Amino acid sequence: MMAHEEIAHRFDFHPASTDEKRGEHGSIREACKALALKLDDALPNGREKATALTKLEEAMFWSNAAIARAK
């Protein structure tokens, strides 16, 4: 069983509390966007490309969650 504090930590909203964290979020988003544009140009349309872009989007979300959730 997971501790209630852990569940709360995972599901609560974690706003960027410092300028440094806001900058890190932006940096991650920009890096992922640049790669997404590269992949969009380089890869043929199809399931594989769509999956690659989806997984990159997931990586961006999880990266920003790691920044936001850091204690």
Rosetta blueprint (number, residue, H / E / L):
1 M L
2 M L
3 A L
4 H H
5 E H
6 E H
7 I H
8 A H
9 H H
10 R H
11 F H
12 D L
13 F L
14 H L
15 P L
16 A L
17 S L
18 T L
19 D H
20 E H
21 K H
22 R H
23 G H
24 E H
25 H H
26 G H
27 S H
28 I H
29 R H
30 E H
31 A H
32 C H
33 K H
34 A H
35 L H
36 A H
37 L H
38 K H
39 L H
40 D H
41 D H
42 A H
43 L L
44 P L
45 N L
46 G L
47 R H
48 E H
49 K H
50 A H
51 T H
52 A H
53 L H
54 T H
55 K H
56 L H
57 E H
58 E H
59 A H
60 M H
61 F H
62 W H
63 S H
64 N H
65 A H
66 A H
67 I H
68 A H
69 R H
70 A L
71 K L
